[in-house]
Amino acid sequence: MNIGELSSVNSGNHFHRYLQYASVILSKYNGIEPLHLYLKKYFSENKKHGSRDRKQITSLCYHYFRLGFGVSSNIPMAEKFLLATFLLEKKPSLLLENLKPGWNQNIRLDIEEKIEIIKNIFDPNKIFPFRNELSDEINYQNFSLSFLIQPKLFIRIRPGYKNSILNKLKSADILFEKISDSCFAFANNEKVSDVINIDKEVVIQDYNSQRVGDLLKSYITYPTLSISTWDCCAASGGKSILAYDLFKNIDISVSDTRKNILENLKKRFTKAGITSYHSFVADLSVSTPLEEIQRKLPFNLIIADVPCSGSGTWSRTPEKLNYFSEKSIETYSILQKKIVSNVAKYLIKDGYLLYITCSVFKKENEENVNFIQKNLNLVLIKSQYFKGYEIQADTLFIALFQASI
């Protein structure tokens, strides 16, 4: 990981050096791990970078990936960094003032006006190359342009903590946007965790993930009975915590393919005050772990937040667009069908299965909904895209089914 000193580090000014460092970092990056973790390791091993340097280099790396495939490959890397800075920044930039003063003079223009200025080297219609796989429900142009905008940071305030959170935010002079009584939005780099107890008082959760709760409340009504719920692809447990906050009379089971992920879930659940639940490791693409869930059968609700391309979240992690293979879409679609087929049979009659992806691809969404209806004795109650590209959030697809027999 240690890239070492650049040969030209002492030549030119520090603005050129920022471009050089970012270029070398990205030349070594292969997309296997999230960019933020890769940069964290790099800066840990290269102590020469001060806080200002780290901030500038990090911005350049993320800005670069936000261009997607909109810039010709023959444009020099340094030019791409400057182009991305012009498109993405809204305030005058010292970097551009020194290296592209003409662009810096126009940096406050709307994105459409900026694109017009650099249209000879940048085509927004090429940012996202998988148009043929995109759902008809997704506006291609608006979705593509969303890669040029940093999504917001959203929190969900847990029951009973609203007044406390408001007081803490005001005392810390942290600016926020009230989306709903329980959802606040912040600039993505806001350090809310410095003043708020994460997972106890609030959950960091994208706005559209929070909207899943509104859907569940509309249909799941068991006022006195315990709601037996299986979060079958639980990951770190965000959807389970949401369900717990919605339905206090809930009996939770969680599973995932990765033991270490369930260990992280355990820590989150402890902070969230969830002490009674059933947890087990299971690969639901190959079998159903009957012995693990038999004492919990049948379920009133199965939450299947299935593994997916994550394409609806790529404006938050733009590096993934650069390394994604179109062949993976079919692979994910097949995996999703297997998982849902293996878990759906454990629903109680009239119980609900909630299918969720953070994908914008029809093979993972509408085509899988058609498969489920035809093959699994489930009746579609509602399906919908929560379009994050309209509100600086993630895009999710949800489909709620009910067991017919």
Steps between C-alpha positions, in 0.01 A plus 500: 500500500789740570526692176809692607625835382409614153795584279369848437383575854737795532422650161210733431254612765294301744193511275685294240611266776139439604426384145811283499421330828137435401615357166745258660247393766238415238756321283547256790132467590318195360148545637504185715453690826294818551689812403466657845674202660776503239563871556498453877775238468699719263493803728585281799814382320587843358513735797646787296151612397344757729126534553465750214693269267286200597180690439610626159636165380190316620274746319696461178474120513124500560443777247684295239272199543188720488572571135418138426562433132408853390856603412702358215771260614765695309456807722801522740433403859591845632248658262231262624565605858464866408191435291338310786584778745335753271184292462463397863615798705267794559739747659820653356789254511863589564593198290310633199603858566861395452459241226170581320404858590243522220306208643531640850326820391198293395495255790177639650299426185230231497616154397326525162686823422831348604441199276434734209839663555692171488273307263788437259673275757215380723175322409256450791313237298802272530548521876294185557571236231233242591198676354360187334475329840337795672138479615249695294396667825836673534563829321834435333610861468413597859650182636823556309530860617456386861854361486621860491331578833612377841207329680394627840551329832170391657416395853189334637412615849396208716181518711529725804816687399377782277522784753838383623637487146368846418667644808831330426508617139415857592757505782768375259387752237457222242286595202237250390195470278184355649360245254237362739443481874746212520733568207766773483747562216852641522790580275677172437817602686317613815635327811166428666646200681705742711188628675239225456499144631478295181272193510369591844347840428508502121582268214702620204267383228428631153168678464358246257597214729300678769200518267484121509361544850209707372412219260512238774279704733241528224455124470634321808237528772525252783415719802511226762672197350876462486628566148742223411750660263795358307753746360658239278780709346550713806850645441554753781134489605370841396165368377456291814557801724246688292245219540572484874430872535176465302363188669591453864316166500759346268692173515811544285711240322801612295730312265786576265766306313782669693571432867701821542207706372272346761758589764475862390121468507522376859689814602242722331211311656656538844526876455145507364366315805407184309598213725254224409540368146607189309812518282661244269731471199337368183563497127144522376601467137567128543269381776262596776625455858192326633669387819595859582157654452261215578411628846413840350278374219294622334579870448256790476761706318813415305726790402714407200738791449687289249859532375495715190706712264458800729459717191249725675771602748786566258470878529608440861779257401580611143812283473274195465365623166851491356564137598157346443453224243170489314509121521453532877140615455386156386707336775327711765158434348549124519627524858198708603257249352667217690486683831136600472400152382667344804351730762148570371367158605549593865232768498177457692185512290432867423850584625714755317825483311676832443745487208755783493792593277705817466518439126369686196520198270179337377647148516545536875164666552203480262612174340548339840158622610353320198691184591379511860137543399514213253690250711463557873131526590547861603264780406651838422354768726717793393824571316674834473825680436608751762695731271792641690651683205224759538589584863873422545426161650535134400259339257319190628254255353243333724236237436260379767342156453246303700489122532186365334509146646 
